[in-house]
Amino acid sequence: MERIAVAGPSITEKEVAYVADAAARCWGSNANEYHDRFERAFADYVGVNHAVAVPSCTAAIHLALAALGVGPGDEVIVPDITWIATAAPIRYLGAQPVFADIDPETWCLSPSAFERAISRRTKAVVPVDLYGGMPDFSALREIAESHQIAVVEDAAEALGSAVHHARAGSFGDVGVFSFHGSKTMTTGEGGMLVTRNPDIFRRVLFLRDHGRVPGEKMFWNDEVAYKYRMSTVQAALGLAQIERIAELVARKRQIFAWYAEEFADVPGVTLNVEPKGCENSYWMVTAVLDSAYGLKKEQVMAALALRQIDSRPFFYPLSSLPAFATTPGAARAQLENVVSYRISPWGINLPCGMQMTQTKVRRVADTIKEILAVRSSACKAA
Ligand SMILES: *Cc1c(COP(=O)(O)O)cnc(C)c1O
């Protein structure tokens, strides 16, 4: 039986042609040709003025927070449920992450939990568009504005999602994206920082190129900063992918629709939501099982793996990770973030790479139903 991967890109002749062209021709004075086209196309798609291609989304978050002036003594609020890349750059800058609870429906940062987590030291908040779903940005922004807190939207998982036709990545002072191989579009590794703010844009260009002003005196650095540039061949790959973004997002939505159909009449299986007015690009199809099944995510993943199906665990709360064991407030977050701790043990990400077909979706769904049925008959017997 063929093993079903959890993620995977769609690469066509177009990508291969652009990459080959970049490798053959784009050096010296042509070196930025694909960056310029990729950044322009990307900014237009998201609906913002400026886009800066960088080596990863982690780098984009680092740059965004640095440009906003986050430093030692500051606190930055993040949802407890996310990939560590959302929070790690806060520590790179000597500031402290504060882990706030998620909303039970969207699985994204809860506005009321965000408000409770604010202190005198809070400098920024990094809401995450989890698995393609969107938090309540109108509430988050209102709270952030009233406390003069900067908003960095971690849209790594949500390229193509929208709320009332405004695209993911356009809701904060800065938005960031990932082009890791598992994401909706890929450059192998890579990321993008977007903003409408010309001052942040200028500061980002300065900080990402060893603290020098683009185009000014050569080898003249005003500050010690970072080196965060994307390579030309990656930018070529990225341009080909963003030119196909409508097709890629449509594919994600199709894969989700197949799963939704398969699970429509299965009780106790909750999939990603798409609230009214939102468009979810469904980066990761995610199933949260009712705790009554008594099946922890690790058990389900192991059972699927035996049947040649890869899956991933719903993120563990950051406050539960050894990496943050000594972070002030992590122990309290473990007690207070009840929604994060209630949902996380029972959630798995299902295979939803670009190579998924309806037949494969059916095989995954049938296997899960089998696992659940085995479990519920075992429960009855006991
Ligand atoms: C993938 C991801 C990132 C990090 O992306 P990289 O490009 O691997 O640095 C950040 N935040 C979230 C929510 C992600 O899913």
The ligand as an ORCA input file, in Angstrom:
! r2SCAN-3c Opt
* xyz 0 1
  C       5.710     27.251      9.521
  C       5.427     28.281     10.551
  C       6.360     29.269     10.916
  C       7.800     29.230     10.550
  O       8.115     29.171      9.251
  P       9.623     28.934      8.789
  O       9.575     29.409      7.372
  O       9.866     27.470      8.916
  O      10.525     29.739      9.630
  C       5.974     30.259     11.791
  N       4.755     30.295     12.317
  C       3.836     29.358     12.026
  C       2.485     29.465     12.650
  C       4.147     28.309     11.156
  O       3.243     27.362     10.901
*
